[in-house]
Amino acid sequence: MNEMNGPLFYAKILLFGEYGIIKDSKGLAIPYNSYQGALIISDDNSEKATDSNRKLKDFYLYLKDLNDPDIKLRLEELKSDIDRNMHFDSSIPQGYGVGSSGALVAAIYDQYADDKITVLENLTREKLLKLKSTFAKMESFFHGKSSGLDPLNSYLSLPILINSKTSLEATGIPSQKEGKGAVFLLDSEMIGETQPMVNIFMNKMKNEGFRNMIDQDFARLTDNCIDDFLHGNVKSLFGNVKNLSKVVLKHFKPMIPDSFHQLWEKGIQTNDYYLKLCGSGGGGYILGFTKDYQKTQKLLKDYKLELVYRF
């Protein structure tokens, strides 16, 4: 009965900009194709498939109640497919900040949207913002207030540069080199919940000193990192990432799992690697940057590492 095998939608990694995006500064998100998901209709009745089907039912009800004229989805068709045991078959880990709900939203839009904007057309700023706004409304079912960025990234499968809330563009990143350096993921082996982390951040933002630090240090370093990364200025990038890693350790400690504080500090002291938050933190993945990936693999041999990008 396998009557539908939808296209694959990938996970995403927010390389730079996590909490800055809430504050309207720059961000850079890239697709991560080691993990993906697709909508399928099959007679799979495993627990995972059943759970996913149940979640889709709830999502359908949410979309129906939303009744938003800007979101043109063929809801009856969606409902009849859900009734035929459709589920989202996904390898994307949940609670890891790599966009598991974003990929699902992208897949639903792709399959059921009328007048859909596709990656093949000229993606003007207006079209990107319209897509992002549609995705934000859809994804808010999964977590409070979505920015729409994760589904956008997954749907387009392109790196996205966020300049501000109202300005974003699909961008190219330098092609990978066969160098020694790398961006990698470090698995904290803990689930990170986005909402509590965002709440901690918003509380901190009530403090003027913290707000100034975000505007001056955090946003400036993030912007510099993005510029360096996009222009392939690796040497300068590592200097900026090191400083960013220091700022995060100092001001975002609650978002870093306790068991990683020392490891984080050690990277800064030895210059062997630099760690930063990947998404909202609190668990999930931690992002790492290193000039010598082989050496870092040996140093962190007790941890699960995944390669994202080579310099």
N, C-alpha and C positions, 0 to 999 in steps of 0.2 A: 504493500500500500504506500510505498515511498513516493508520494506524488509531488513533493516539492523539495527542492534542494536549492535554497537561495544563495546569492553571492556571499563571499566572506567579507566580514568587517573586522578591522584590526583594533588592537589595544592602542593606547596612546601614552606618551610620556611627556609630562610638562618639564622640559629641561630647565627652564628658568622662569621665575615670576610667580611662584605659588601664592603667597599672601599678598604680593604686590598687585595681583589682578583684582583682588577685592578693592584695592585702593586706587585702581585705575592707572597703573603704570605698565611697563612693557612685560610681555611674556612670549615664550617660544615653546610651542608644542610640536612634537613629531610623532608620526605613526610608528608603532612597534609591532612588526609583523610576526614575532615569535608566538604571539597569542592572538587568536581570532575566534569569531563566532558566526553562525549562519542560522537563518530560520529554516526549520525542516518540518515536514509532515511525515510521520512514520508511525509504525505500530510499536515503537519503543515505549514500554511502560515502566522503565526504571524509575527510581526515586527522583533522580536528577531531572529527568524529562517531565515527570508529573509535577514536580515543584515549579519548574519553568512554565509549564502550561497553566498552572494555577495563578502564577504571577502575571502572565499575559492576560488572563481573564480580568484580574483586578485592574490592570493597565487599560484594558478596553473600556471598562466601566468609568475609569477616570477620564479618558479621552471623550467618552460620550457625554459625561456630565460637564466637561470643560466647555463644550459647545462653542468653540472659538471660531469665528468666521475666517480667521487667518490660517487656521490649520485645516486644510482640505484633504481629509483622509477618507478612503472608502471603508467606513466602519462596519458596514454589514458584511462585506467580504472578509474583513479581519475577523469578525465574530464567527463566521461560518468556518474559517480555517482553524480558529482556536478550538471550535467544537469537533474538528477532525484531528485533534491531538497535535496541533502545531506547537513546537517549542523552540527555544533558542539554544542551539547546540554550541556550547562555548567552552574554550579552554582558558578564558581570561579570568584570573583570580579575582574574587570579590573582596572589597575592603582593602585593596592594595593600591588604590589611587591610580590605576592604569586604565580606567574608563570602561568597566564592564557594562554599566548601564548605558553608557554613551554608544557603545557598539550596537546594543539592542535597539535603542531609539533610532539610530541610523538605518538599521535593517528594516524596521517597521516603516519608516518614512519612504525608503527606497521601494519597498514592495507595494505600499498602499496609498501613496500620495498622488493626488491629481495635480496637474500643472507643476510637476516637480522640477526644481532647479537641478541641473546635472553638472557634473564635473567637466563635461565636454564643451559647455558654452563658455562665453567670455565672462569670467567670474568678476563682475564689477563689485565695488565696495557695497553698493546697495543690495545686490543679490546675496553677498556673504552675510550682511547684517540681517537680512530677511530670514535666511536659513538659520542663523544663530538664534534669532528671536523665536522662531518656530520650535527649534530644538530645545531651547531653554524652557518653554512652556511644557513641552512633552516630558522632558527629563525631570521636571520638578516633582513628578509623581514619585521618583525614586529617592531623591534627597532634597528636602526643603526648598531651597532656592537655587536652581541650576543656572549657570552662566550660558549654557548651550555650547560651550567650547568643545567638550569631549565628543559629543555626537558629531559636531561639525568636522573635527579632525578625523574621526573614524569614517564618516561619510565620504569626505573628499580624498582621504588617504594621502594627504599632502601636508608638509610642514606648514604651520600657521604662525605668522608673526602678529602678535597683538600689540598695537601701538597705544591704544586706549579703548575705553568701552565702545566708542563709536568708530574706531578705525582699526581694521584688521586686514591682512592680505595673505594670500597663499604665497609661499616663498620657497626658494631653493636653498638647500644647505650644501656646503662643499662636499664633493664625493669623497668617500672614505679612502684613506691611504693605508698602505700595509705597514704602518709605523708601529712603534712600541707603545705609544700612548693609547688611552682608551677612556670612554665613558662606560660605566658599568652599573648594574643594579646589585644591591646587597639586600638579601632577604632577611627581614627582621624576624620572620616566622611568627609574627603577631598581626592580628587584624587591627587595622586603624579605622576608627569611626570618624568621618569627616566633621559631622555637626559639633561634637564637643570641642574639637580643635578650633573650629571657626569661632565658637563662643568664647573660648579663652582669648583668642586673638582680638575679637571685638571688645572684650572687657579691657584688654591692655590698651586698645586704641583710645580709651577714655583718658589715658594719661598723656599729657602734652609732650613730655620727654620722649615717650615711646613713639608718638606720632611723628615727632621731628626726626627721630632715628630712622623711621620707615621712609620718610620723604627724602632725607639727606643720604644716609648710608645705604640702606637696603635697596631702595629704588635705583640709586645711582650705580651701585655695583652690579645690580641685575641688568640694567641697561648696557653697561660696559661689557658684561659677559656675553650678552646677546650679540652686540656689535662684533666682538672678537670672534665669536663662534661662526657667525654668518660670513665673516670676511677671512676666515681661516688664520687669524692671528693667534696661533697656539701659545706662543710664549707669553704674550700679554694676557691671554685667557687664563692661564694657570695662576698668574699673580692676582687677577681679579677674583677667581674662584676661591683662592686661599683666603682672601679678605672676607668674601661672602660667607665662607664656612665659619670663620671666627665670629662674624656678626650673628649668624644663626645660633651658634653654640651659646653666645652670651645672652641673646634676647629671646630665643625661641626654645629654651630648654624644655619646657613642658611638652613640646611637640616631638622631642627626641626620646625614644624609649630609654629608660635609665641604663639598661645594660649596654648601651652604645655610647654613653658619654665619654668614657675613657678612650675608646677606639677612635672616636671623633677627634679628641684632643691630641692623640698620638699622631694622627695623620698630619695635623697642623704643625706639630713640633718637629717631626722627622722629614716633612715634605715628600713622603712616599706616596701619599694619596690625600685627597681632600673630599670630605663628605658634605652633602647638602640634602635638604628635604626633597622628597619626590611627592608632589601633591601636598596634602595637608599634614602629613606626618602622623605621629601617634602609633606607628606600626607600619605594616605594609613594607614597601621598598624604601631603601635609602639610596640616593644617587651618589656615585663616586666618580671622581676624575683622577686619573693617574698618568704619569709620564712613562711608566714602565709596568704594563699590565701583568707581565709574567712574574715580576718581583712581587707585585701586590697580591697576585693569586697565592703565592707561597706564604706571604705575611698573613693573609686572611684565609688560610686553608681550612679553618674550622667553620667557615661560613659558606653559605650558598651564594655564588656570584653568577651574574648573567651579563654577557657582553652586549652592549647597545650600539657602540660606534667606535671606530678606530681612527686614531690620528696618524 
